[in-house]
Every structure is written in structure tokens, then in C-alpha cells.
Amino acid sequence: MKNIKIGLFGFGVVGQGIYQVVSKAKNAHAEIVKICVRNPRKARKIEVDESLFTSDVDEILSNPEVNLIVEVINDAEAAYNIVKTALLKGIPVVSGSKTMLARHLPELIEIQKQNNVALLYDASSCGSIPVIRNLEEYYDNDLLLEVKGILNGSSNYILSRVFDHKENYDDALAQAQALGFAESDPSFDIEGYDSLFKLVIITVHALGTYVSPDDIFTYGISTIHDSDIRYAREKGVKIKLVAQVVKVSDEHFTMFVMPEFVSPSKYIYSVDDEYNGVVIRGECYDRQFMFGKGAGSLPTAASILSDIMARQHDYRYEYKKLRFLEKPTYTTDIRLKIYVRFAETNVLHILNFEHICEEYISEESNYVVGEIMLSDLIAKRRQLAAKDIFLANIPIFFLNQDN
């Protein structure tokens, strides 16, 4: 069995976790030989031989001893340049950079093919949950109907504090930041972009089709109000930030990220705190559920380690579904049922509801529940970004199969 010599890019929370798990995992036959960081002399929580650090990217990429790159940096553009350069040099890569992958995956897949080299990234999508590997290997057929779930631990922690502990949103957000689940600028998580980028990657492996993040409706939880929480409680549901890709016919699929009213009968209803939960649905096997920590130093590092050990056996993604002759195409010509709460903004003037099921007007706030085309939500997404608006999906797919 060959020894893996790792060039590690990034030594933040996840990078330090990788250093710890690689050091502990004797059967990995892996060793970190160089670590590239911005500031090699920065004080760190764990003790590391200072000679391992460098700030020179080429010192790793041009090192003949290095036979695997592990990349876990926050700068998406820098990550892209590192990963692309390594693959072009024929060096396999393990990456955790969801933003970079969601923006550049088609190109990186082609580079892998042309250079006969592997890029693994299970840690990019759900931390410790092996979603990508399962979609590649176990669900490597066209019977898959839906992948849906809670893909972001930060927003889920906040909503759990709100619904399970009756805290207000601002206090829950502050607590998530204090615990390190949310950044000082939490917008990437709470506006749904983290979930969006994960969903783009998942969809490539679920259905064999790449959809640009810019073409997908994404709506977060930053404008949630006490009246929305009260409405959900009155209906006996929780609000969760949910990402989903679903086949709506043999020819078409759709996908979006939105807050959703989740009833107690659903698996993801009980996914709380910083955990993630993913439901995979197929024609012949109904629903299967995967649950685990979606973020954090050691859970993410454990997923990275799994990819590192997979390289001991020359494992690579085969992207079988990309070669399917009849792949479904992405559509936004889909009718959804949504709840929209608003104050000053005239939502009824902005949105073209095909049917209104419920409407309420008061001095404090107004809301409407109705059916609308997904394409209309995408067309109006700039107006829907107003601070006095909050919207949530009321699920309509597979209702007849879930109870």
C-alpha cells in the first residue's frame, strides 16, 4: 500500500482538524508534509512543527514528494487556482470548498477526464454525511426522484433555538456566533447560499446535470419575524431552511432553497441544532434518511480523511449519470404553494399568484398563502429581498406518499 504525502492548503478550524485526524489514523498511511497558510508565524491552538508551514503555493505544487493535495481554504478564487493547477499537473485533490466547486465543477470534471486524475469532495456537501459517495455508488441509476434536506448547520441551529427553546431570532443568532456555528457575518449561511452551493454539487451526482447557482431560486431566514414563528406554531409545524432537487417528470427536474413549513411526520422535523439531515427518495425504495453533523472541525475532517483513504485504493468519482443518454433538464415552470408575510411592500402587486388560499391583513403584518410559478419567484427575487418580506415553501411534492 502506497504512503500518501499530503500538501495541505489552509489551517483554520477544518485544517487543524485534518491535522489531528490524520495524525491519529494509523491505517491511513498518510502524512502531512507541508502546510500552506497566509501567515506561517501566526499563533495556533495546536502544536505543529513550524518547518511544516509555508506561504508559498508553489512550494507544495512543485514538490515531487507530494502525491495528494488537500484544500480547505475560505478564498474561493484561490481555491480554484490551486485545485486547477494541481489537477493539470496530475496531482489528485481532496477539496472542501463548496463555493468554488459549485461555480467551476463542469470545468474541473473535464480536467479530471483529460488528465486522468481524481478530485474528491464529499466534505463539501454535508460535513460528516457521505452524500456524494452514496449518490455515486449506491444510487447510480435513474430511479432517483428527490434529494431534500437541511444542508446548513448554522441556520438549523438558529431555528432550533427559536422553535424548540422559544428564544428570539437575534438571541439565537448571537448564540450561534458565540459557539462558532455562524460567522461574524452570517449572511452566507442564513441567506441560503451555503445550502445552494451544496445543492448544486449534489445535483450533479444525483441527476447528472449541472445547474448554475445564479439560475436557482434561493431565499434565506434573515427576515423571519415573530409573526411567522407564531403562524407556524399555530399550524403545528416548524420552519426549517430546506434545499431540494426533485424530478417533476421523466423529462424535467426543479430545485430551490427556501424556508419550509415542516410537519412532525417528516424526517427533517427532528433534525435540530447544528445537525444536517438528507432524505433521498427513489421510485422503488421510497425514502432513505441520512443524519449527522454537517459542520465543525472534526466532523468535516473525518469526511476529508475518508476521501484521503479512498485514494489509497485509487478511488475516483465516475460521474456515471453525466453519461446517461436521457437526462432530465432543469425547469422553473413549476407551481409552488408559498406563504408570504409582508408589511409596507405590496407583495400582491409584485407577485402573480395563480390562486390565493388564505389572506390576512392587520396593522402589525399581512400574509398571503397561495400558488405561484417558481419562474415568477426567480423573476421577482430582487423585490422579494425587501426587509419587510418573509416567505416560506408549503410542500406539495409527494404528499400522497408521506402519510
Helices and strands as residue ranges (DSSP letters): E 4-9, H 13-24, G 26-28, E 30-36, G 50-52, E 53-54, H 57-61, E 68-71, H 76-88, E 93-95, H 98-115, E 119-120, H 123-126, H 131-137, E 144-150, H 153-164, H 169-178, H 187-190, H 193-207, G 213-215, E 217-218, H 226-234, E 238-247, E 252-262, G 267-270, E 275-282, E 286-293, H 297-310, G 311-313, G 320-323, E 329-330, E 335-342, H 347-350, E 355-360, E 366-373, H 374-379, G 383-385, E 390-393, G 399-401
